[in-house]
Protein backbone atom coordinates (compact mmCIF):
# COMPACT_ATOMS: atom_id res chain seq x y z
CA UNK A 1 0.00 0.00 0.00
CA UNK A 2 1.41 3.37 -1.05
CA UNK A 3 2.02 5.80 1.80
CA UNK A 4 0.73 9.33 1.24
CA UNK A 5 3.07 12.01 2.56
CA UNK A 6 1.48 14.58 4.85
CA UNK A 7 1.93 18.32 4.54
CA UNK A 8 3.69 20.00 7.42
CA UNK A 9 3.78 23.66 8.35
CA UNK A 10 7.33 24.99 8.38
CA UNK A 11 8.76 28.37 9.29
CA UNK A 12 11.93 29.89 7.94
CA UNK A 13 13.83 33.08 8.59
CA UNK A 14 14.19 35.57 5.75
CA UNK A 15 16.23 38.47 7.06
CA UNK A 16 14.26 39.94 9.95
CA UNK A 17 11.03 38.25 8.83
CA UNK A 18 9.69 34.76 9.51
CA UNK A 19 7.84 33.12 6.62
CA UNK A 20 5.49 30.15 6.61
CA UNK A 21 5.28 27.32 4.12
CA UNK A 22 3.54 24.01 3.48
CA UNK A 23 6.12 21.26 2.98
CA UNK A 24 5.34 17.79 1.68
CA UNK A 25 8.12 15.24 1.11
CA UNK A 26 7.17 11.81 -0.26
CA UNK A 27 9.43 9.08 1.09
CA UNK A 28 11.02 8.36 -2.29
CA UNK A 29 11.21 11.97 -3.51
CA UNK A 30 14.04 12.59 -5.95
CA UNK A 31 13.72 16.39 -6.02
CA UNK A 32 11.76 19.26 -4.48
CA UNK A 33 9.88 22.12 -6.12
CA UNK A 34 9.57 25.49 -4.40
CA UNK A 35 6.52 27.51 -5.48
CA UNK A 36 6.56 31.28 -5.93
CA UNK A 37 3.01 32.58 -6.25
CA UNK A 38 1.95 35.64 -8.19
CA UNK A 39 0.43 39.01 -7.43
CA UNK A 40 -2.11 39.03 -4.62
CA UNK A 41 -1.97 35.25 -4.15
CA UNK A 42 -0.65 32.98 -1.38
CA UNK A 43 0.50 29.43 -0.73
CA UNK A 44 -3.19 28.48 -0.58
CA UNK A 45 -3.69 29.25 -4.30
CA UNK A 46 -5.88 26.42 -5.65
CA UNK A 47 -4.06 26.46 -8.98
CA UNK A 48 -0.62 26.06 -7.45
CA UNK A 49 -1.91 23.45 -5.02
CA UNK A 50 -3.34 21.48 -7.93
CA UNK A 51 0.03 21.53 -9.71
CA UNK A 52 1.83 20.64 -6.46
CA UNK A 53 -0.37 17.57 -6.02
CA UNK A 54 0.44 16.45 -9.55
CA UNK A 55 4.15 16.86 -8.87
CA UNK A 56 3.91 14.80 -5.70
CA UNK A 57 2.10 12.06 -7.61
CA UNK A 58 5.11 12.13 -9.93
CA UNK A 59 7.50 11.52 -7.03
CA UNK A 60 8.56 15.08 -6.25
CA UNK A 61 8.47 16.94 -2.94
CA UNK A 62 6.89 20.41 -2.78
CA UNK A 63 7.14 23.57 -0.70
CA UNK A 64 4.42 26.17 -1.12
CA UNK A 65 5.37 29.28 0.80
CA UNK A 66 4.17 32.82 1.41
CA UNK A 67 6.68 35.36 0.19
CA UNK A 68 5.17 38.07 2.41
CA UNK A 69 4.38 38.22 6.10
CA UNK A 70 0.79 38.89 7.18
CA UNK A 71 1.63 42.53 7.82
CA UNK A 72 3.28 42.87 4.41
CA UNK A 73 0.29 41.20 2.73
CA UNK A 74 -2.04 43.76 4.28
CA UNK A 75 0.17 46.61 3.11
CA UNK A 76 0.46 45.15 -0.38
CA UNK A 77 -3.32 44.71 -0.64
CA UNK A 78 -3.61 48.49 -0.23
CA UNK A 79 -0.57 49.69 -2.16
CA UNK A 80 0.46 46.82 -4.51
CA UNK A 81 4.01 47.96 -3.76
CA UNK A 82 5.65 44.66 -2.89
CA UNK A 83 4.10 42.35 -5.49
CA UNK A 84 6.15 43.97 -8.26
CA UNK A 85 9.34 44.36 -6.22
CA UNK A 86 11.10 41.46 -7.93
CA UNK A 87 14.41 42.00 -6.15
CA UNK A 88 12.67 41.87 -2.77
CA UNK A 89 10.65 38.76 -3.64
CA UNK A 90 13.69 37.01 -5.13
CA UNK A 91 15.56 37.66 -1.88
CA UNK A 92 12.82 35.84 -0.01
CA UNK A 93 13.08 32.92 -2.43
CA UNK A 94 16.86 32.77 -2.06
CA UNK A 95 16.34 32.54 1.70
CA UNK A 96 13.95 29.62 1.18
CA UNK A 97 16.39 27.90 -1.21
CA UNK A 98 19.15 28.18 1.38
CA UNK A 99 16.79 26.86 4.06
CA UNK A 100 15.91 23.82 1.94
CA UNK A 101 19.62 23.14 1.39
CA UNK A 102 20.17 23.10 5.19
CA UNK A 103 16.98 21.40 6.37
CA UNK A 104 17.76 17.72 7.09
CA UNK A 105 14.62 16.38 5.39
CA UNK A 106 15.31 18.20 2.11
CA UNK A 107 19.06 18.83 2.04
CA UNK A 108 19.74 15.87 -0.29
CA UNK A 109 17.14 16.95 -2.86
CA UNK A 110 17.81 18.92 -6.04
CA UNK A 111 15.69 22.10 -6.05
CA UNK A 112 13.32 23.31 -8.75
CA UNK A 113 11.37 26.58 -8.83
CA UNK A 114 7.78 26.98 -10.06
CA UNK A 115 6.74 30.60 -10.52
CA UNK A 116 3.35 32.03 -11.45
CA UNK A 117 2.75 35.55 -12.75
CA UNK A 118 5.20 37.97 -11.06
CA UNK A 119 6.50 35.04 -8.99
CA UNK A 120 8.09 33.69 -12.17
CA UNK A 121 10.24 36.79 -12.46
CA UNK A 122 11.34 36.40 -8.86
CA UNK A 123 12.05 32.70 -9.42
CA UNK A 124 14.36 33.44 -12.33
CA UNK A 125 16.26 36.09 -10.37
CA UNK A 126 16.66 33.58 -7.51
CA UNK A 127 17.87 30.94 -9.98
CA UNK A 128 20.50 33.38 -11.22
CA UNK A 129 21.60 33.99 -7.63
CA UNK A 130 21.87 30.25 -6.81
CA UNK A 131 23.05 28.62 -10.07
CA UNK A 132 24.66 25.65 -8.31
CA UNK A 133 21.55 24.86 -6.28
CA UNK A 134 18.57 25.40 -8.60
CA UNK A 135 18.20 22.55 -11.09
CA UNK A 136 15.14 23.65 -13.09
CA UNK A 137 12.57 26.45 -13.42
CA UNK A 138 8.98 26.40 -14.67
CA UNK A 139 6.92 29.55 -15.26
CA UNK A 140 3.10 29.43 -15.48
CA UNK A 141 1.54 32.49 -17.08
CA UNK A 142 4.62 34.24 -15.79
CA UNK A 143 6.39 37.54 -16.18
CA UNK A 144 9.96 36.40 -16.93
CA UNK A 145 10.48 39.74 -18.66
CA UNK A 146 10.70 41.27 -15.18
CA UNK A 147 13.99 39.38 -14.79
CA UNK A 148 15.51 40.44 -18.14
CA UNK A 149 18.72 41.93 -16.66
CA UNK A 150 19.74 38.57 -15.15
CA UNK A 151 18.32 36.01 -17.60
CA UNK A 152 21.69 35.40 -19.21
CA UNK A 153 22.98 34.28 -15.79
CA UNK A 154 20.27 31.64 -15.32
CA UNK A 155 21.91 28.22 -15.68
CA UNK A 156 18.83 26.13 -14.85
CA UNK A 157 16.80 24.61 -17.69
CA UNK A 158 13.70 26.81 -17.95
CA UNK A 159 10.21 26.00 -19.24
CA UNK A 160 7.83 28.88 -19.97
CA UNK A 161 4.13 27.93 -20.12
CA UNK A 162 1.64 30.48 -21.44
CA UNK A 163 -2.03 30.35 -22.36
CA UNK A 164 -2.77 30.61 -26.07
CA UNK A 165 -5.25 33.44 -25.42
CA UNK A 166 -2.96 35.35 -23.05
CA UNK A 167 -1.67 37.55 -25.86
CA UNK A 168 0.35 40.23 -24.02
CA UNK A 169 2.06 37.62 -21.84
CA UNK A 170 2.97 35.48 -24.87
CA UNK A 171 5.00 38.40 -26.20
CA UNK A 172 6.68 38.96 -22.85
CA UNK A 173 7.66 35.29 -22.67
CA UNK A 174 9.01 35.25 -26.22
CA UNK A 175 11.19 38.23 -25.36
CA UNK A 176 12.50 36.46 -22.26
CA UNK A 177 13.15 33.26 -24.22
CA UNK A 178 15.53 35.16 -26.48
CA UNK A 179 17.58 36.27 -23.46
CA UNK A 180 17.87 32.90 -21.76
CA UNK A 181 21.14 31.10 -22.49
CA UNK A 182 20.45 27.79 -20.72
CA UNK A 183 18.19 25.04 -22.07
CA UNK A 184 14.80 26.67 -22.51
CA UNK A 185 11.42 26.03 -24.07
CA UNK A 186 8.17 27.94 -24.56
CA UNK A 187 4.96 25.89 -24.50
CA UNK A 188 1.70 27.60 -25.44
CA UNK A 189 -1.46 25.87 -24.19
CA UNK A 190 -4.22 26.29 -26.80
CA UNK A 191 -7.45 27.92 -25.63
CA UNK A 192 -6.08 28.97 -22.22
CA UNK A 193 -6.32 32.44 -20.73
CA UNK A 194 -4.01 33.85 -18.07
CA UNK A 195 -5.30 31.80 -15.13
CA UNK A 196 -5.76 28.54 -17.07
CA UNK A 197 -9.38 28.27 -15.94
CA UNK A 198 -10.60 26.57 -19.10
CA UNK A 199 -11.32 22.80 -18.93
CA UNK A 200 -8.20 20.69 -19.25
CA UNK A 201 -5.74 23.59 -19.41
CA UNK A 202 -4.45 23.45 -15.84
CA UNK A 203 -4.10 19.68 -16.19
CA UNK A 204 -1.84 20.35 -19.19
CA UNK A 205 0.23 22.81 -17.14
CA UNK A 206 0.64 20.18 -14.42
CA UNK A 207 1.69 17.52 -16.93
CA UNK A 208 4.24 19.79 -18.61
CA UNK A 209 5.69 20.92 -15.27
CA UNK A 210 5.87 17.38 -13.89
CA UNK A 211 7.69 16.11 -16.98
CA UNK A 212 10.16 19.02 -16.94
CA UNK A 213 10.99 18.74 -13.26
CA UNK A 214 11.21 14.95 -13.33
CA UNK A 215 13.61 15.13 -16.25
CA UNK A 216 15.91 17.74 -14.74
CA UNK A 217 15.73 17.12 -10.98
CA UNK A 218 16.14 13.34 -10.93
CA UNK A 219 19.29 13.06 -13.02
CA UNK A 220 21.41 13.80 -9.97
CA UNK A 221 20.02 10.97 -7.82
Helices and strands as residue ranges (DSSP letters): E 8-14, E 17-24, E 31-36, H 46-57, E 61-65, H 70-79, H 86-102, E 110-116, H 118-129, E 134-140, G 144-153, E 157-163, H 167-179, E 184-189, H 201-217
